[in-house]
Amino acid sequence: MRSLTFPRTVLIQALGLEVKRFSFIPQILTLLVIGTCTSFLIVLCIYWNNKWLTFGLSLRVFAPYLHLSCITVMVLLSWPLAYYLVSLELEAVQVAIGLPFFLILICLFVMPFGMYSPCLQKKDELGPKPGIFGRRGAPMLGPENTIMSFQKAVENGAFGLESDVYLSFDGVPFLMHDYDLRRTTNIKEVKPNASFRGGSLFYWNFLSTLNAGQWFVQPQLRPFYNMKPLSNADREKARKQMIPKLSDLLEIARKERKYVIFHLNTPPAKHPFRNTFVRKVVNVTLDSKIEHHLIYWLPAFDRKYVQETAPGFQQVGRLYTIAELRRNNIRIINVDYKKLFYHGLEDYKAANITINLYIVNEPWLFSLAWCSRIHSVTTDNIQLLRQINHPYYFMTPSYYIFMWLVMDIISGLFIFAICYFHW
């Protein structure tokens, strides 16, 4: 039986045609990879926008140290790089690799001329330590927005106490951050079918029976990953916490002479106090007998009434224009640190506006606020920030210039010696 044979040229032509049929696959795969990576980067930039802003601020704090570290790294890399360049025979390749290295090094040498860091200043220009508002009390030490939490904040030297206020259906202002009660109370056990209802739709007689601390001692519900374990006494105390009224918070602040700032949430439609909730809260605040200047009044709704009824309250605005702040007789602003540092910090300081930043939890960020002469910050981490007695990463200009010149001279001599030794 004869075997079938094909001419070699025919076989090659057939294979060539087959290869051409699939030659577009690498291009398609390349486009898919580029498209996927681009989409991923776009999504990352959108959803991590706040993180990028925070990263940019961190560079302001670490800039002097990062600059000196980069010079050190470049000097250490110069030895193996010089050894590698000597081994190359083509002069063009040596220039192509060595020139960018030396250009980067020169940029690092002159970088201080165009660098700014608020933590680079004279010691006598450093402002006082910012005051600390305990956000919802001390939420790492006790269940947020409970008496225990506010007492812990006071014990840790809080400058003021921050909270969130809702009105019950019968007009009692109470402390709660979330719209509903599921996260921080046991309503799912008591009234599971009504657990999705807003807290403002319940009467105070019912709200006052809910437990607001049992969730805090459950390991899987820990609100912060870096919380320290509670003592047995604090665990028992946390388990017994209930929802407090605004008047309870004001009583603590009155006795301890602490400032109070709170976010007042508008009641839902058809709530009996929908249009008068501000006046109700003002009356409760006045009835507490707290010194009026201790109140940082943040709600913008019905502000004129508040200014007329309680002129002693300190009016607090948001990131308004300076003209708008002056028009409304507002001398304090409460703003997100990411927005303020990128939008007009110096203008507000020049206008003598008192600034409170939120939410400042990290020591480096607190140090940035301190070096920027910020008046106060709101934090979850009061027990850590209270221990900071001097801003981290602070450096005087004279010391930085000395270190810069020493690093430049030593690195220049070192690199010259390496080049001379190899060439």
C-alpha positions as CSV (number, residue, x, y, z in Angstrom):
1,M,0.0,0.0,0.0
2,R,1.5,3.3,-1.1
3,S,1.8,6.1,1.4
4,L,0.4,9.4,0.5
5,T,3.1,12.1,0.0
6,F,2.7,15.8,-0.6
7,P,5.3,18.1,-2.2
8,R,7.3,20.1,0.3
9,T,6.4,23.4,-1.2
10,V,2.7,22.7,-0.9
11,L,3.0,21.7,2.7
12,I,4.9,24.9,3.5
13,Q,2.3,27.0,1.7
14,A,-0.5,25.4,3.6
15,L,1.2,25.9,7.0
16,G,1.8,29.6,6.0
17,L,-1.8,30.1,5.3
18,E,-2.8,28.5,8.6
19,V,-0.4,30.7,10.5
20,K,-1.7,33.8,8.8
21,R,-5.2,32.9,9.8
22,F,-4.2,33.2,13.5
23,S,-1.6,36.0,13.2
24,F,-4.0,38.5,14.7
25,I,-4.4,36.7,18.0
26,P,-1.3,38.2,19.7
27,Q,-2.4,41.7,18.8
28,I,-5.9,41.0,20.2
29,L,-4.4,39.6,23.4
30,T,-2.2,42.7,23.7
31,L,-5.1,45.0,23.3
32,L,-7.1,43.0,25.8
33,V,-4.3,43.2,28.4
34,I,-3.8,47.0,27.8
35,G,-7.6,47.5,28.0
36,T,-7.9,45.5,31.2
37,C,-5.0,47.2,32.9
38,T,-6.3,50.7,31.9
39,S,-9.8,49.9,33.2
40,F,-8.3,48.6,36.4
41,L,-6.3,51.8,36.9
42,I,-9.3,54.0,36.2
43,V,-11.4,52.1,38.7
44,L,-8.6,52.2,41.2
45,C,-8.2,56.0,40.8
46,I,-11.9,56.6,41.2
47,Y,-12.5,54.4,44.3
48,W,-9.2,55.1,45.9
49,N,-9.4,58.9,45.3
50,N,-9.4,59.6,49.1
51,K,-6.4,57.3,49.6
52,W,-4.5,59.1,46.8
53,L,-5.2,62.4,48.5
54,T,-4.0,61.0,51.9
55,F,-0.9,59.7,50.2
56,G,-0.2,63.1,48.7
57,L,-0.5,64.7,52.2
58,S,1.9,62.0,53.7
59,L,4.6,63.1,51.2
60,R,4.4,66.6,52.7
61,V,5.3,65.2,56.1
62,F,7.9,62.7,55.0
63,A,9.4,64.8,52.2
64,P,12.7,65.8,54.0
65,Y,13.3,62.2,55.2
66,L,12.3,60.7,51.8
67,H,14.7,63.1,50.1
68,L,17.7,62.1,52.2
69,S,16.8,58.4,51.9
70,C,16.6,58.6,48.1
71,I,20.1,60.2,48.0
72,T,21.4,57.3,50.2
73,V,19.8,54.7,47.9
74,M,21.2,56.3,44.7
75,V,24.7,56.4,46.2
76,L,24.5,52.7,47.2
77,L,23.4,51.9,43.6
78,S,26.2,53.8,42.1
79,W,28.8,51.1,42.8
80,P,27.1,48.1,41.0
81,L,26.0,50.5,38.3
82,A,29.5,51.7,37.6
83,Y,30.8,48.2,37.6
84,Y,28.1,47.2,35.1
85,L,28.8,50.2,32.8
86,V,32.5,49.4,32.7
87,S,31.7,45.9,31.5
88,L,29.8,47.3,28.5
89,E,31.8,47.8,25.3
90,L,29.4,50.2,23.5
91,E,29.9,53.8,24.6
92,A,26.4,54.7,23.4
93,V,24.9,52.1,25.8
94,Q,27.0,53.4,28.6
95,V,25.7,57.0,28.1
96,A,22.1,55.7,27.7
97,I,22.2,54.0,31.1
98,G,24.5,56.3,33.0
99,L,23.1,59.7,32.0
100,P,19.6,59.2,33.4
101,F,21.1,58.0,36.7
102,F,23.3,61.1,37.0
103,L,20.4,63.4,36.0
104,I,18.2,61.9,38.7
105,L,21.0,62.3,41.2
106,I,21.5,65.9,40.3
107,C,17.7,66.5,40.7
108,L,17.9,65.0,44.2
109,F,20.9,67.3,45.0
110,V,18.9,70.4,44.2
111,M,15.5,69.2,45.3
112,P,15.3,71.2,48.6
113,F,15.1,74.4,46.5
114,G,11.6,73.4,45.4
115,M,10.4,71.4,48.3
116,Y,7.8,72.3,51.0
117,S,7.0,70.6,54.2
118,P,4.9,72.1,57.0
119,C,6.9,70.1,59.5
120,L,10.1,71.8,58.4
121,Q,10.1,75.0,60.5
122,K,11.8,76.7,63.4
123,K,11.0,75.5,66.9
124,D,9.6,78.9,68.1
125,E,7.2,79.0,65.1
126,L,5.5,75.7,66.1
127,G,2.0,76.3,67.3
128,P,0.3,74.7,70.3
129,K,-0.9,71.1,70.3
130,P,-4.3,70.8,68.6
131,G,-7.3,70.1,70.9
132,I,-8.8,66.6,70.5
133,F,-12.6,66.0,70.0
134,G,-13.5,62.4,70.9
135,R,-15.5,61.2,67.9
136,R,-18.6,59.5,69.4
137,G,-16.6,59.5,72.6
138,A,-13.7,57.1,72.6
139,P,-15.0,54.3,70.3
140,M,-11.9,52.1,70.7
141,L,-12.4,52.0,74.5
142,G,-16.2,51.8,74.7
143,P,-19.3,51.4,72.6
144,E,-19.7,54.5,70.4
145,N,-22.2,57.1,71.4
146,T,-22.7,55.7,74.9
147,I,-22.0,57.2,78.3
148,M,-19.1,54.8,78.8
149,S,-17.5,56.0,75.6
150,F,-17.8,59.7,76.5
151,Q,-16.5,59.0,80.0
152,K,-13.4,57.3,78.5
153,A,-12.9,60.3,76.3
154,V,-13.0,62.6,79.3
155,E,-10.5,60.3,81.1
156,N,-8.1,60.6,78.2
157,G,-8.1,64.4,78.3
158,A,-10.5,65.2,75.5
159,F,-10.8,68.8,74.5
160,G,-14.4,68.2,73.4
161,L,-17.0,65.5,72.6
162,E,-18.5,64.8,69.2
163,S,-21.7,62.9,68.5
164,D,-24.7,62.4,66.2
165,V,-28.2,63.3,67.2
166,Y,-31.6,62.0,66.1
167,L,-35.1,62.9,67.4
168,S,-37.4,60.1,68.6
169,F,-41.0,60.2,67.3
170,D,-42.0,61.9,70.5
171,G,-39.3,64.5,70.3
172,V,-36.5,63.3,72.6
173,P,-33.0,64.0,71.1
174,F,-30.9,60.8,71.4
175,L,-27.4,59.8,70.3
176,M,-27.0,57.5,67.3
177,H,-24.8,57.6,64.3
178,D,-26.6,55.2,61.9
179,Y,-30.1,55.8,60.4
180,D,-31.3,52.5,61.7
181,L,-30.5,50.7,64.9
182,R,-29.2,47.3,63.7
183,R,-25.4,47.8,63.9
184,T,-25.1,49.1,67.5
185,T,-28.2,47.8,69.3
186,N,-30.0,44.6,69.9
187,I,-33.2,45.6,68.0
188,K,-32.8,42.6,65.7
189,E,-33.4,40.4,68.7
190,V,-36.2,42.5,70.2
191,K,-38.1,43.6,67.1
192,P,-36.6,41.8,64.0
193,N,-39.4,42.9,61.7
194,A,-38.9,46.5,62.5
195,S,-35.1,46.5,62.6
196,F,-34.8,48.3,59.2
197,R,-36.9,51.3,60.4
198,G,-35.1,54.5,61.2
199,G,-34.4,55.2,64.8
200,S,-36.5,58.5,64.6
201,L,-39.6,56.5,64.0
202,F,-39.6,54.9,67.5
203,Y,-40.8,56.4,70.7
204,W,-38.2,57.1,73.4
205,N,-39.9,54.6,75.8
206,F,-38.9,51.8,73.5
207,L,-35.5,53.2,72.5
208,S,-34.5,53.5,76.1
209,T,-34.9,49.8,76.6
210,L,-32.4,48.8,73.8
211,N,-29.0,47.6,74.7
212,A,-26.2,49.6,72.9
213,G,-23.1,47.8,74.1
214,Q,-23.4,44.0,73.7
215,W,-22.2,44.2,70.1
216,F,-19.0,45.9,71.1
217,V,-17.6,42.9,73.1
218,Q,-18.1,40.5,70.2
219,P,-14.8,39.9,68.5
220,Q,-16.3,39.6,65.0
221,L,-18.0,43.0,65.4
222,R,-14.9,45.0,66.6
223,P,-15.2,48.4,64.9
224,F,-11.4,48.8,64.6
225,Y,-8.8,46.2,63.8
226,N,-6.1,47.8,66.1
227,M,-8.3,47.9,69.3
228,K,-6.6,46.6,72.4
229,P,-8.4,43.9,74.5
230,L,-10.8,45.2,77.1
231,S,-10.4,44.5,80.8
232,N,-13.0,42.3,82.4
233,A,-14.5,45.3,84.2
234,D,-14.8,47.3,80.9
235,R,-16.3,44.3,79.2
236,E,-19.0,44.1,81.8
237,K,-19.6,47.8,81.7
238,A,-19.8,47.8,77.9
239,R,-22.4,45.1,77.9
240,K,-24.7,47.2,80.1
241,Q,-24.7,50.4,77.9
242,M,-28.0,51.8,76.7
243,I,-28.9,54.5,74.2
244,P,-28.2,57.9,75.8
245,K,-30.1,61.1,75.4
246,L,-28.5,64.3,74.2
247,S,-29.2,65.7,77.7
248,D,-26.9,62.9,79.2
249,L,-24.0,64.0,77.0
250,L,-24.6,67.7,77.8
251,E,-24.6,66.8,81.5
252,I,-21.1,65.2,81.2
253,A,-19.8,68.1,79.2
254,R,-21.2,70.6,81.7
255,K,-19.6,68.9,84.7
256,E,-16.3,68.4,82.9
257,R,-16.4,71.7,81.0
258,K,-15.8,70.1,77.7
259,Y,-16.8,71.4,74.3
260,V,-19.6,69.7,72.4
261,I,-20.1,69.4,68.7
262,F,-22.8,67.2,67.1
263,H,-24.4,66.4,63.8
264,L,-28.1,66.9,63.9
265,N,-30.0,64.7,61.5
266,T,-33.2,65.9,59.9
267,P,-36.2,63.7,60.8
268,P,-37.9,61.8,58.0
269,A,-41.0,63.0,56.2
270,K,-44.2,62.9,58.3
271,H,-42.2,63.1,61.6
272,P,-44.0,65.3,64.0
273,F,-40.9,67.4,64.6
274,R,-39.8,67.6,60.9
275,N,-39.9,71.3,60.8
276,T,-39.1,72.2,64.4
277,F,-36.3,69.7,65.3
278,V,-33.7,72.4,65.6
279,R,-35.7,74.4,68.0
280,K,-36.4,71.3,70.1
281,V,-32.7,70.6,70.3
282,V,-31.9,74.2,71.2
283,N,-34.4,74.1,74.0
284,V,-32.9,70.8,75.4
285,T,-29.4,72.3,75.2
286,L,-30.4,75.5,77.0
287,D,-32.3,73.5,79.7
288,S,-29.0,71.6,80.4
289,K,-27.5,74.8,81.8
290,I,-24.2,74.1,80.0
291,E,-22.1,77.2,79.4
292,H,-23.1,78.5,76.0
293,H,-19.6,78.9,74.7
294,L,-19.0,75.2,75.1
295,I,-21.5,74.5,72.3
296,Y,-20.0,74.2,68.8
297,W,-23.2,74.6,66.8
298,L,-22.8,72.8,63.5
299,P,-26.3,72.4,62.0
300,A,-27.0,74.9,59.2
301,F,-30.8,74.5,59.2
302,D,-32.6,77.4,61.0
303,R,-29.2,79.0,62.0
304,K,-30.7,82.4,62.3
305,Y,-33.1,81.2,65.0
306,V,-30.2,79.6,66.9
307,Q,-28.1,82.8,66.7
308,E,-31.0,84.9,68.1
309,T,-32.1,82.4,70.8
310,A,-28.6,81.3,71.9
311,P,-26.1,84.0,70.8
312,G,-23.5,82.4,73.1
313,F,-23.3,79.2,71.0
314,Q,-20.2,79.1,68.8
315,Q,-21.4,78.8,65.2
316,V,-19.6,76.3,63.1
317,G,-19.6,76.1,59.3
318,R,-18.3,73.7,56.6
319,L,-15.9,74.5,53.8
320,Y,-17.7,77.7,52.9
321,T,-16.1,80.7,51.3
322,I,-14.7,83.2,53.7
323,A,-17.2,85.8,52.5
324,E,-20.1,83.4,53.3
325,L,-18.6,82.7,56.7
326,R,-18.4,86.4,57.5
327,R,-21.9,87.0,56.2
328,N,-23.2,84.4,58.6
329,N,-21.0,85.5,61.5
330,I,-19.2,82.1,61.6
331,R,-15.6,81.9,62.9
332,I,-15.1,78.2,63.1
333,I,-15.2,75.5,60.3
334,N,-15.4,71.7,60.7
335,V,-13.9,70.1,57.6
336,D,-12.5,66.9,56.1
337,Y,-8.7,67.2,56.3
338,K,-8.4,65.9,52.7
339,K,-10.4,68.7,51.4
340,L,-8.9,71.5,53.5
341,F,-5.3,70.8,52.8
342,Y,-5.9,71.0,49.1
343,H,-8.4,73.9,49.1
344,G,-7.5,77.2,50.8
345,L,-5.9,76.3,54.2
346,E,-3.7,79.4,54.1
347,D,-6.7,81.6,53.2
348,Y,-8.7,80.4,56.2
349,K,-5.7,80.9,58.5
350,A,-5.1,84.4,57.2
351,A,-8.8,85.2,57.9
352,N,-8.3,84.0,61.5
353,I,-10.8,81.2,61.1
354,T,-10.7,78.5,63.7
355,I,-10.3,75.0,62.1
356,N,-11.4,71.6,63.3
357,L,-10.3,68.6,61.1
358,Y,-11.9,65.2,60.9
359,I,-11.2,62.2,61.0
360,V,-7.6,62.3,62.2
361,N,-6.5,58.9,63.6
362,E,-2.8,58.5,62.6
363,P,0.1,60.1,64.4
364,W,1.7,61.4,61.2
365,L,-1.6,63.1,60.2
366,F,-2.0,64.6,63.7
367,S,1.6,65.9,63.4
368,L,0.7,67.5,60.0
369,A,-2.2,69.3,61.6
370,W,0.0,70.4,64.5
371,C,2.7,71.8,62.2
372,S,0.0,73.5,60.2
373,R,-1.3,75.3,63.3
374,I,-4.7,73.6,63.2
375,H,-6.8,74.4,66.3
376,S,-8.4,71.0,66.9
377,V,-9.1,67.6,65.4
378,T,-11.8,64.9,65.7
379,T,-10.5,61.4,66.2
380,D,-11.4,57.8,67.0
381,N,-8.0,57.3,68.4
382,I,-7.9,59.7,71.4
383,Q,-5.9,57.3,73.6
384,L,-3.0,57.4,71.2
385,L,-3.0,61.0,70.1
386,R,-3.1,62.3,73.6
387,Q,0.3,60.7,74.2
388,I,2.0,62.7,71.4
389,N,3.8,65.6,73.1
390,H,5.7,66.7,70.0
391,P,4.9,66.4,66.3
392,Y,6.5,63.4,64.6
393,Y,8.9,64.0,61.7
394,F,9.5,67.6,62.8
395,M,12.8,69.1,61.6
396,T,14.3,72.6,61.8
397,P,15.4,74.2,58.6
398,S,19.0,74.6,59.8
399,Y,19.3,70.9,60.7
400,Y,17.8,69.9,57.4
401,I,20.2,72.2,55.4
402,F,23.1,70.8,57.4
403,M,22.1,67.2,56.6
404,W,21.4,68.1,53.0
405,L,24.9,69.6,52.4
406,V,26.6,66.8,54.3
407,M,24.8,64.2,52.2
408,D,25.5,66.0,49.0
409,I,29.2,66.3,49.7
410,I,29.7,62.8,50.9
411,S,27.7,61.3,48.1
412,G,29.5,63.4,45.5
413,L,32.9,62.4,46.8
414,F,31.8,58.7,47.0
415,I,30.5,58.6,43.4
416,F,33.7,60.4,42.2
417,A,35.9,57.9,43.9
418,I,33.9,55.0,42.4
419,C,34.1,56.4,38.9
420,Y,37.8,57.1,39.3
421,F,38.5,53.6,40.6
422,H,36.6,51.9,37.7
423,W,37.7,54.2,34.9
